[in-house]
């Protein structure tokens, strides 16, 4: 088995006359936390959206788990083993925390529409299994005490963790987190760091977009930097934060 889980090759994406991504290539190894950083407008979220099927790339290809990733509809990408969260939280606000996670778990269900309508024994057993797994994921992200509360009634930090639980319910090989620490206080950010490390330690590779440079440099095994749609650096955090191109384009000398 190759050590490389994801190999993005010369990804390009334009919007009208704006080149959002230009020949972006990067590799993510199994079992690592990989950071993707850059200033606003650098192309980070565009890359996420291409990778997860929200946008179609104009050029390039992605190899995932030793096969060409079929980047079609988002749910098909998720079936292949890539799950994501969003910078702007996208939960089902009027569903409970438990129900939100169960929705993610249904992607791996075996009973179809007929079983759901007839409510046969196999369907009832699977529904119970889905609910049990959802409860355990809520416990994993420390939101189990709010399992029956509507998502919109949860605190901001709990909503962030709930979205991660829903993504984990799809059994991803790669979990892509888009600005998970945005809006969090220091205590919530510290708890998030512990959660992401636990996810990695439990066998899920993590791709992280994050503006909190201190968090990225302390958490990630390797980091890539985008600027104006191009990758300008990719290495371990200690070297990336000292790269003159990175200092000039993004860090402003703060970590030089």
Order of alpha helices (4+ residues) and beta strands (2+ residues): beta-beta-beta-alpha-beta-beta-alpha-beta-alpha-alpha-alpha-alpha-beta-alpha-beta-alpha-beta-beta-alpha
